[in-house]
Amino acid sequence: MTQQTAPGRAPEPSLADPCAEREPAGERLRADGPGDGPGLDVFLSGQVFMDMIFTGLPGLPPPGTEIVTDGLGSAPGGVANIAVAMSRLGLRVGLAAPFGDDMFGAYLWRTLAEQEGVDLGMSRLVRGWSTPVTVSMAYDSDRSMVTFAKPVPGPLDDLGGPPPDARACFVDVDRPVPAWAAGMRARGALVFGDLGWDQTGAWPAEVLDRLAHVDVFLPNAAEAMAYTRTATPAEAAAALAERVPVVVVKRGGDGAIAIDSASGERAEVGALPVRALDPTGAGDVFAAGFVFATLAGLPLAERLRFANLCAGLSVRHRSGSLGSPCWGEIAAFGESGEVPESVLAEYAFVVPFIPDTADDSPVRAEPTLRKEH
């Protein structure tokens, strides 16, 4: 949401909490755990982007042409996608990231820290560095993106000190797994890993060697098949299961496949049957749901269903990270009649995690910097 401001000044975001029930949800998850546990549920580091999301497009504009659309959203992107999604589920999330000292950097810091409840105690402000920006053009239930990013001054994963205590951490394996993650794993934290698209098209197999330091790997189907040189998501999942205890291959609108090598479990669950308006960040929302369900101790198939539920609810909004569902939206799932009762029955296991304070008419953060008149 935005506030009106004087001419010539940047609009200030409204920092009202869109998920007022997030803390009780996290407490309920931890009720089954031993003792008080560490100070955070999940810790992660990475780069935060300013996401500008154009929606309602019939397609990409051909060269020399212009398309006018009435859909534009702005939201924290990059590593913030999963940080926001996890925090909205009630997880205590710590993020270490550099922030530019420009208008976008100030917006991102305030939105994450004050609106979304993400702990930025190990993040840093970088003077003279421009905030990275990604423009996402959503059309036909997919999107194309253009990114501006200057190199981050200093090592991205240098925390400047020891990492905080957490039950889990999240890393990108398209770069070397940071030493702090290995240290957290040695102290009992679960390491969740994902990776981005290889712009070079080389898909080097040595990237998969980093999975030796990961407990749960969550690539999408295209990435998984490219790195494993396989022809189907199922083949890719089987190949990756030889390298990592738990692998989840995300298949977008076709759902997901997961294999737990330790228990021998294998699960395949379809996507939530909803109309997708904007898939931006849906993979990160899926991952956040899987992290929550894993920490909650759910069986593999239910972890997949909960992750699909969170991702499915997010794509119904044109919003990127700020379209991540709160518990109020999860509580209201199915009230609109979008899905049949037979599908709803498969999600009955979610009910015990819904806080008593969850409202079936949740307040949603408006993902835009646009000044309203």
Secondary structure, DSSP 4 states (H G I P E B T S, - for coil): -B----TTSPPPBP---S-TTHHHHHHHHHTTSSSS--SEEEEEE--EEEEEEEES-SSPPPTT-----SEEEEEEEETHHHHHHHHHTT--EEEE-EEESSHHHHHHHHIIIIIS--B-TT-EEETT-PPPEEEEEEETTEEEEEEE-PPPSS-TT--SSPPPPEEEEEEETTSPPPHHHHHHHHTT-EEEEE----TTS---GGGGGGGGG-SEE--BHHHHHHHHT-SSHHHHHHHHHTTSSEEEEE-GGG-EEEEETTT--EEEEPPP----S--TTHHHHHHHHHHHHHHTT--HHHHHHHHHHHHHHHTTSS-GGGGPPPHHHHHTTTTTS-S-HHHHHTTGGGGGGS-TT--SS--------PPP-
